[in-house]
Amino acid sequence: MLIVYIGYLLSITFGKGFMATPIADRITLSLPIGLGVIFFAWLMTGVYAYWANNYYDKEVDEMKKKL
């Protein structure tokens, strides 16, 4: 996730011409890419929540039982 955020910020900083490419009347390319970054964050949160609920929590419960 950090790579995606930093990559987006660096592309805005160093790729101003590319990110300013108009794709509609008043919409530039940076808007859908930014929305993609937000969607990716939601997706990664869901993947982590699934992993934590199905694997990590079970292992923690097993460790607690051993103590």
N, CA, C and O atoms as a DFTB+ gen file, in Angstrom:
268 C
 N C O
     1  1       0.827      -1.176       0.000
     2  2       0.000       0.000       0.000
     3  2       0.880       1.251       0.000
     4  3       0.583       2.245      -0.662
     5  1       1.945       1.170       0.745
     6  2       2.867       2.302       0.794
     7  2       3.446       2.601      -0.582
     8  3       3.605       3.762      -0.957
     9  1       3.757       1.563      -1.324
    10  2       4.305       1.745      -2.674
    11  2       3.278       2.417      -3.579
    12  3       3.629       3.272      -4.392
    13  1       2.016       2.035      -3.440
    14  2       0.959       2.640      -4.263
    15  2       0.803       4.118      -3.930
    16  3       0.737       4.952      -4.834
    17  1       0.744       4.453      -2.644
    18  2       0.602       5.858      -2.252
    19  2       1.797       6.700      -2.697
    20  3       1.633       7.771      -3.280
    21  1       2.987       6.204      -2.415
    22  2       4.180       6.967      -2.785
    23  2       4.297       7.068      -4.303
    24  3       4.685       8.110      -4.831
    25  1       3.961       5.983      -5.004
    26  2       3.983       6.021      -6.464
    27  2       3.017       7.051      -7.023
    28  3       3.340       7.755      -7.979
    29  1       1.838       7.142      -6.431
    30  2       0.865       8.137      -6.874
    31  2       1.383       9.557      -6.626
    32  3       1.286      10.423      -7.495
    33  1       1.929       9.782      -5.440
    34  2       2.458      11.113      -5.131
    35  2       3.640      11.472      -6.041
    36  3       3.748      12.610      -6.498
    37  1       4.510      10.515      -6.299
    38  2       5.645      10.785      -7.181
    39  2       5.199      11.019      -8.622
    40  3       5.784      11.835      -9.334
    41  1       4.162      10.300      -9.047
    42  2       3.674      10.521     -10.412
    43  2       3.017      11.891     -10.548
    44  3       3.081      12.509     -11.611
    45  1       2.391      12.363      -9.483
    46  2       1.840      13.726      -9.518
    47  2       2.972      14.748      -9.540
    48  3       2.909      15.742     -10.263
    49  1       4.002      14.495      -8.746
    50  2       5.106      15.441      -8.639
    51  2       5.945      15.499      -9.913
    52  3       6.228      16.581     -10.426
    53  1       6.336      14.343     -10.418
    54  2       7.269      14.319     -11.535
    55  2       6.614      14.082     -12.888
    56  3       7.260      14.265     -13.920
    57  1       5.358      13.684     -12.910
    58  2       4.671      13.434     -14.168
    59  2       3.491      14.351     -14.364
    60  3       2.396      13.910     -14.716
    61  1       3.718      15.633     -14.135
    62  2       2.617      16.594     -14.199
    63  2       1.931      16.592     -15.566
    64  3       0.706      16.685     -15.644
    65  1       2.695      16.488     -16.616
    66  2       2.110      16.487     -17.953
    67  2       1.228      15.270     -18.189
    68  3       0.140      15.375     -18.756
    69  1       1.708      14.122     -17.749
    70  2       0.943      12.889     -17.915
    71  2      -0.319      12.910     -17.071
    72  3      -1.396      12.564     -17.556
    73  1      -0.199      13.314     -15.813
    74  2      -1.353      13.321     -14.913
    75  2      -2.358      14.409     -15.287
    76  3      -3.531      14.315     -14.923
    77  1      -1.921      15.428     -16.001
    78  2      -2.823      16.511     -16.409
    79  2      -3.498      16.235     -17.748
    80  3      -4.185      17.101     -18.289
    81  1      -3.306      15.048     -18.274
    82  2      -3.932      14.689     -19.549
    83  2      -5.447      14.662     -19.398
    84  3      -5.971      13.906     -18.579
    85  1      -6.150      15.465     -20.165
    86  2      -7.618      15.467     -20.035
    87  2      -8.229      14.201     -20.643
    88  3      -7.836      13.758     -21.722
    89  1      -9.193      13.635     -19.925
    90  2      -9.894      12.467     -20.450
    91  2     -11.383      12.757     -20.643
    92  3     -12.101      11.963     -21.251
    93  1     -11.836      13.888     -20.128
    94  2     -13.216      14.344     -20.321
    95  2     -13.184      15.869     -20.248
    96  3     -12.113      16.475     -20.226
    97  1     -14.352      16.476     -20.211
    98  2     -14.423      17.935     -20.209
    99  2     -13.527      18.578     -19.145
   100  3     -12.626      19.351     -19.469
   101  1     -13.778      18.259     -17.902
   102  2     -13.009      18.863     -16.804
   103  2     -12.357      17.814     -15.919
   104  3     -12.058      18.081     -14.755
   105  1     -12.137      16.641     -16.451
   106  2     -11.535      15.558     -15.681
   107  2     -10.186      15.208     -16.299
   108  3     -10.067      14.973     -17.502
   109  1      -9.179      15.184     -15.436
   110  2      -7.850      14.788     -15.891
   111  2      -7.587      13.347     -15.485
   112  3      -8.371      12.748     -14.749
   113  1      -6.501      12.806     -15.959
   114  2      -6.144      11.420     -15.687
   115  2      -5.863      11.171     -14.204
   116  3      -6.000      10.045     -13.727
   117  1      -5.474      12.206     -13.484
   118  2      -5.146      12.021     -12.073
   119  2      -6.367      11.644     -11.233
   120  3      -6.219      10.972     -10.212
   121  1      -7.553      12.053     -11.633
   122  2      -8.749      11.733     -10.848
   123  2      -9.065      10.235     -10.841
   124  3      -9.215       9.674      -9.755
   125  1      -9.175       9.565     -11.970
   126  2      -9.443       8.125     -11.892
   127  2      -8.304       7.323     -11.266
   128  3      -8.539       6.299     -10.625
   129  1      -7.079       7.790     -11.453
   130  2      -5.958       7.098     -10.812
   131  2      -6.041       7.276      -9.298
   132  3      -5.796       6.331      -8.548
   133  1      -6.382       8.468      -8.848
   134  2      -6.562       8.715      -7.418
   135  2      -7.698       7.882      -6.832
   136  3      -7.582       7.356      -5.726
   137  1      -8.785       7.766      -7.572
   138  2      -9.885       6.916      -7.118
   139  2      -9.455       5.450      -7.091
   140  3      -9.890       4.685      -6.230
   141  1      -8.609       5.070      -8.027
   142  2      -8.067       3.716      -8.020
   143  2      -7.209       3.448      -6.790
   144  3      -7.226       2.344      -6.247
   145  1      -6.461       4.452      -6.350
   146  2      -5.648       4.312      -5.141
   147  2      -6.561       4.105      -3.935
   148  3      -6.283       3.265      -3.079
   149  1      -7.640       4.862      -3.868
   150  2      -8.595       4.710      -2.759
   151  2      -9.240       3.326      -2.804
   152  3      -9.352       2.659      -1.775
   153  1      -9.661       2.894      -3.987
   154  2     -10.256       1.567      -4.121
   155  2      -9.264       0.483      -3.720
   156  3      -9.637      -0.485      -3.057
   157  1      -8.005       0.639      -4.115
   158  2      -6.973      -0.331      -3.757
   159  2      -6.799      -0.396      -2.243
   160  3      -6.587      -1.476      -1.692
   161  1      -6.886       0.751      -1.565
   162  2      -6.780       0.768      -0.104
   163  2      -7.932      -0.015       0.519
   164  3      -7.720      -0.777       1.462
   165  1      -9.150       0.163       0.004
   166  2     -10.295      -0.611       0.511
   167  2     -10.095      -2.100       0.265
   168  3     -10.376      -2.929       1.131
   169  1      -9.610      -2.424      -0.915
   170  2      -9.375      -3.815      -1.253
   171  2      -8.343      -4.443      -0.325
   172  3      -8.544      -5.553       0.169
   173  1      -7.253      -3.747      -0.090
   174  2      -6.211      -4.263       0.796
   175  2      -6.717      -4.400       2.231
   176  3      -6.328      -5.331       2.937
   177  1      -7.574      -3.487       2.666
   178  2      -8.166      -3.591       3.995
   179  2      -9.022      -4.845       4.086
   180  3      -8.977      -5.556       5.090
   181  1      -9.801      -5.122       3.045
   182  2     -10.619      -6.325       3.031
   183  2      -9.792      -7.591       3.032
   184  3     -10.130      -8.555       3.719
   185  1      -8.715      -7.602       2.272
   186  2      -7.822      -8.772       2.232
   187  2      -7.198      -8.990       3.597
   188  3      -7.122     -10.126       4.067
   189  1      -6.749      -7.922       4.240
   190  2      -6.149      -8.055       5.563
   191  2      -7.175      -8.536       6.579
   192  3      -6.867      -9.401       7.399
   193  1      -8.384      -7.996       6.542
   194  2      -9.426      -8.407       7.486
   195  2      -9.755      -9.888       7.294
   196  3      -9.932     -10.614       8.272
   197  1      -9.837     -10.337       6.054
   198  2     -10.089     -11.755       5.781
   199  2      -8.968     -12.614       6.351
   200  3      -9.222     -13.615       7.020
   201  1      -7.729     -12.217       6.082
   202  2      -6.580     -12.980       6.568
   203  2      -6.552     -13.007       8.094
   204  3      -6.329     -14.056       8.699
   205  1      -6.779     -11.857       8.706
   206  2      -6.719     -11.780      10.162
   207  2      -7.817     -12.632      10.796
   208  3      -7.574     -13.321      11.787
   209  1      -9.009     -12.590      10.237
   210  2     -10.120     -13.353      10.814
   211  2      -9.970     -14.851      10.603
   212  3     -10.393     -15.633      11.455
   213  1      -9.389     -15.265       9.507
   214  2      -9.327     -16.690       9.201
   215  2      -8.033     -17.373       9.611
   216  3      -8.030     -18.587       9.820
   217  1      -6.957     -16.651       9.730
   218  2      -5.680     -17.288      10.034
   219  2      -5.039     -16.741      11.304
   220  3      -4.721     -17.499      12.220
   221  1      -4.855     -15.459      11.356
   222  2      -4.122     -14.854      12.471
   223  2      -4.844     -15.048      13.797
   224  3      -4.219     -15.441      14.782
   225  1      -6.145     -14.782      13.843
   226  2      -6.891     -14.906      15.092
   227  2      -6.889     -16.339      15.606
   228  3      -6.829     -16.557      16.816
   229  1      -6.953     -17.317      14.711
   230  2      -6.908     -18.717      15.129
   231  2      -5.571     -19.049      15.769
   232  3      -5.522     -19.742      16.785
   233  1      -4.498     -18.563      15.188
   234  2      -3.173     -18.830      15.739
   235  2      -2.993     -18.149      17.095
   236  3      -2.375     -18.716      17.996
   237  1      -3.522     -16.952      17.241
   238  2      -3.434     -16.252      18.526
   239  2      -4.220     -17.011      19.589
   240  3      -3.748     -17.154      20.717
   241  1      -5.415     -17.502      19.247
   242  2      -6.213     -18.267      20.197
   243  2      -5.494     -19.545      20.621
   244  3      -5.544     -19.930      21.789
   245  1      -4.826     -20.200      19.675
   246  2      -4.067     -21.414      20.012
   247  2      -2.912     -21.098      20.952
   248  3      -2.637     -21.864      21.876
   249  1      -2.231     -19.970      20.724
   250  2      -1.141     -19.566      21.610
   251  2      -1.655     -19.245      23.007
   252  3      -1.006     -19.577      23.999
   253  1      -2.804     -18.608      23.090
   254  2      -3.383     -18.285      24.402
   255  2      -3.736     -19.543      25.163
   256  3      -3.558     -19.594      26.380
   257  1      -4.237     -20.569      24.472
   258  2      -4.590     -21.823      25.128
   259  2      -3.349     -22.534      25.679
   260  3      -3.415     -23.205      26.708
   261  1      -2.228     -22.379      24.987
   262  2      -0.991     -23.015      25.452
   263  2      -0.446     -22.349      26.695
   264  3       0.252     -22.986      27.484
   265  1      -0.751     -21.080      26.883
   266  2      -0.256     -20.368      28.068
   267  2      -1.135     -20.710      29.200
   268  3      -0.921     -20.231      30.314
